[in-house]
Amino acid sequence: MLSYLLRRLGLMVLTLFGVSIAIFLLLRIVPGNIADILFDSAGMIDPAEKQKIVAELGLDQPLVVQYAQWVNGLLHGDLGYSYVSEKPVLDEVLPRIPITARLAALAIMFAVCTGVPIGVISAVRQNSGIDYGLRVFSLAALSLPSFWLGLLVLMAFVNWAGLLPIYDKAPQTWGMAILMYGVPAATVGLRSSALIMRLTRSSMLEVMRMDYIRTARSKGLSEPAVTFIHALRNALLPVITTIGIETAFLFGGLVVTETVFNIPGVARFLVEAIRWRDYPMVQNLVMFIATVVVIVNLIVDLTYAFVDPRIRLGS
Amino acid sequence: MTRLARLSCAAALLFGLAAPALAQKQGGTLRVTHRDNPPSASIVEEATISTDMPFMSVFNNLVVFDPQSPVNRLDKIVPDLATSWTWSDDDRTLTFQLRDGVKWHDGKPFTSADVKCTWDMVTGKTSGKLRKNPRKTWWFNIKDIATDGDNKVIFHLHDPQPSIMAMFASGFAPVYPCHVPGNEMRTRPIGTGPFMFAELKQNESMRVVRNPNYWKPGKPYLDAIEYTIIPNRATAVLALVAGKFDMSFTAELTPELVKSVKEQAPLLQCVLQPTNTQGNLLVNRERPPFDNPQIRKAMMLAIDRKAFSEILSRGVYPVGGANMPPPEGFWGWSKDFMETVPGYGADVEKSREEGRKIMRALGYGPDNMLPLKVSTRNIQDYRDASVVLIDHLKTVYIQAELEPLDTSVWYARLLRKDYSVGMNVQGTGTDDPDVQFFENYLCGSERNYTSYCNADLEKKFHQQSQMKDIDARRKLVWEIDKQLQEDGARPVIYFGVAGTCWWPRVHGINIARNTIYNHWRFEDVWLDQ
């Protein structure tokens, strides 16, 4: 187990190294740089002033030097300064991480807490009215673009409740927190929930046909015990894998949801930073997201052994 | 302007006039939506309303356009940090007497040295403080600035220029403190204005708070102004309608959206105003075959401006030359005069036939169309206008293809002249011909994207600039504008119109009808709650 963990950690470092090179190069391949964007708001470009900005930001140095400076700073905890706000990257990013983390955690929780039970119900009641209804619902949820759904939810709140669950300042009460985080989390988590539901259902149906389920029933175990102890635990492995993958995909959905619900989180901020070609901001944010995704996947892999003792990691 | 737009303006004017009759209340935070992240908080370094509107209240100018007047023009300029101003007999020296006892927000005294320092900076005489200087051309005529004690500053001009006062009064011409470094002005600006900078959270919000030591006793009325950045327009509109905000960002709502918002929330006060933003055609006159003036003329003749207005705004967008058309614009052509300009006549088909004749003479026709790319920014307003343009160009045997460009490369391409034909949308800070001509059409000017250069016309630019008689100046301005359109310097297609809305609890808002860049000092605004 320990050697497996060490191997995975080594692989994680390699992955992050690869990501750092990829994001560094990709950002510089994209046409235009911060100097061009800064002049956009002035409606012109003065070549001399542009050159001055480029030199001031060190963008005229060789790429290898720029990369080495960034990585060196990263390893020493110095993430540099944002080109746009002229503030330390850490000061800009740190307050936003908890916002996105809360939203992402709630979205995943929503997806798991609704997707798994609904999937189980759908499998247990296969080909019943409930099953058909839930399958139609899950298909619809998979097909709805979260941007459109988010706007619909906002409109519904304005029209029926006379309030708008957008984030305009940090929530002061639990009620406000639930409204400001819960509604967007449910909106972004709905697609994942539908995916998990469909996967749980098909996985459960496969497991329910296994001999050991028949044996469990013939032993006289109650149906809930058969379903939740014997079937569900075995059906959960592909679902856990999906949760890991969905966590990575969630960032895509969060960009849209944070925009529609006006949540000042990391995802929306990253898109803006890319638009501005704010290299220090984008590079460090992408590295942060990559680290989170890699760690989540490691946790998912470790969870396999916990859920299914037959899996011996590292053997 | 349509009836709806005129009615909105009239209603807003009446509302604005009626507001002072009520007793102003002190306190409260005005909550305003904001369309995007401002590139910085430094007004002199930007040319965008995203910076101008939220931060104008942090500063003062030497003079301002009368905030109570709905039209910004030369005879409506009132004192601000300057208590008075005088011209020398030869109209080449302008002396401002400055207000005594004014302090910057950090407690340091405001003096004539700050004024000199600001204009030495924006004229390019001193460097190092600004990253960008987009309005350097505004101040081309300033020869030298001198101070006489702490309260007097003297501007020596190369030539007489009465309309330089319009530039001094613009929201883009605040006085900066000498002692504050440039990066601080971009991130935590310090001014003498009614509100002090409190916070700028990237992509999130901005906040300015009441200056308790403001030199106008009793003002401002508000405790603070908060701008929440909501880039998604649909969300911003919903938030406004739901009453989460007191006011929308200026000119953020399209005419159609204003209509929709009024239907959803009839109590909202909305004003449709020309934004002094124009859609224009850029033709690279250095790249063949567009170096041929005949081809450029044919392209101009293909444009149906009325159709642009109908398609893009259901007829709300007005049509004009380089200067904003009346009644809101002070220097634009009259309707009768406009009819005399080629390509502006009512008979579009006749113009197009003339265009086709030119193209046929050059060897083009229905079976041999001239292929080209229409480059534009990948932004909806730009793309929409480009699509209409492509359709119109077909009528004179030009087969165009849309080339949407990322914002990051748009100006770089224009600078390199790496385009054939472009569709451009651009705003003008002040409704004054000096701003328009010198910024956009002067030989070598940075915003002269097409590199149009006409020495004879340039003499006329200077001639009109020196004229004191407004009517005579206007007549010359019309002729210059006509010449610009005839030369295809940058054919103007339409002028934008957009709306601003606020709830009745907000009092003292006076929207200027011929600019979106002024009247954002907020010192007369108060909340009835």
Boltz contact constraints between the chains, C-beta under 6 A:
constraints:
  - contact:
      token1: [A, 31]
      token2: [B, 409]
      max_distance: 6.0
  - contact:
      token1: [A, 32]
      token2: [B, 408]
      max_distance: 6.0
  - contact:
      token1: [A, 32]
      token2: [B, 409]
      max_distance: 6.0
  - contact:
      token1: [A, 36]
      token2: [B, 408]
      max_distance: 6.0
  - contact:
      token1: [A, 36]
      token2: [B, 412]
      max_distance: 6.0
  - contact:
      token1: [A, 37]
      token2: [B, 408]
      max_distance: 6.0
  - contact:
      token1: [A, 39]
      token2: [B, 411]
      max_distance: 6.0
  - contact:
      token1: [A, 40]
      token2: [B, 407]
      max_distance: 6.0
  - contact:
      token1: [A, 41]
      token2: [B, 39]
      max_distance: 6.0
  - contact:
      token1: [A, 41]
      token2: [B, 46]
      max_distance: 6.0
  - contact:
      token1: [A, 41]
      token2: [B, 48]
      max_distance: 6.0
  - contact:
      token1: [A, 42]
      token2: [B, 47]
      max_distance: 6.0
  - contact:
      token1: [A, 42]
      token2: [B, 132]
      max_distance: 6.0
  - contact:
      token1: [A, 42]
      token2: [B, 134]
      max_distance: 6.0
  - contact:
      token1: [A, 43]
      token2: [B, 47]
      max_distance: 6.0
  - contact:
      token1: [A, 43]
      token2: [B, 447]
      max_distance: 6.0
  - contact:
      token1: [A, 44]
      token2: [B, 446]
      max_distance: 6.0
  - contact:
      token1: [A, 44]
      token2: [B, 447]
      max_distance: 6.0
  - contact:
      token1: [A, 45]
      token2: [B, 411]
      max_distance: 6.0
  - contact:
      token1: [A, 45]
      token2: [B, 415]
      max_distance: 6.0
  - contact:
      token1: [A, 46]
      token2: [B, 446]
      max_distance: 6.0
  - contact:
      token1: [A, 49]
      token2: [B, 132]
      max_distance: 6.0
  - contact:
      token1: [A, 53]
      token2: [B, 131]
      max_distance: 6.0
  - contact:
      token1: [A, 85]
      token2: [B, 202]
      max_distance: 6.0
  - contact:
      token1: [A, 86]
      token2: [B, 183]
      max_distance: 6.0
  - contact:
      token1: [A, 86]
      token2: [B, 187]
      max_distance: 6.0
  - contact:
      token1: [A, 92]
      token2: [B, 202]
      max_distance: 6.0
  - contact:
      token1: [A, 151]
      token2: [B, 234]
      max_distance: 6.0
  - contact:
      token1: [A, 154]
      token2: [B, 238]
      max_distance: 6.0
  - contact:
      token1: [A, 158]
      token2: [B, 238]
      max_distance: 6.0
  - contact:
      token1: [A, 158]
      token2: [B, 242]
      max_distance: 6.0
  - contact:
      token1: [A, 164]
      token2: [B, 238]
      max_distance: 6.0
  - contact:
      token1: [A, 164]
      token2: [B, 239]
      max_distance: 6.0
  - contact:
      token1: [A, 164]
      token2: [B, 242]
      max_distance: 6.0
  - contact:
      token1: [A, 164]
      token2: [B, 244]
      max_distance: 6.0
  - contact:
      token1: [A, 166]
      token2: [B, 239]
      max_distance: 6.0
  - contact:
      token1: [A, 168]
      token2: [B, 228]
      max_distance: 6.0
  - contact:
      token1: [A, 259]
      token2: [B, 232]
      max_distance: 6.0
  - contact:
      token1: [A, 260]
      token2: [B, 232]
      max_distance: 6.0
  - contact:
      token1: [A, 260]
      token2: [B, 235]
      max_distance: 6.0
  - contact:
      token1: [A, 262]
      token2: [B, 230]
      max_distance: 6.0
  - contact:
      token1: [A, 262]
      token2: [B, 235]
      max_distance: 6.0
  - contact:
      token1: [A, 264]
      token2: [B, 204]
      max_distance: 6.0
  - contact:
      token1: [A, 269]
      token2: [B, 203]
      max_distance: 6.0
  - contact:
      token1: [A, 272]
      token2: [B, 203]
      max_distance: 6.0
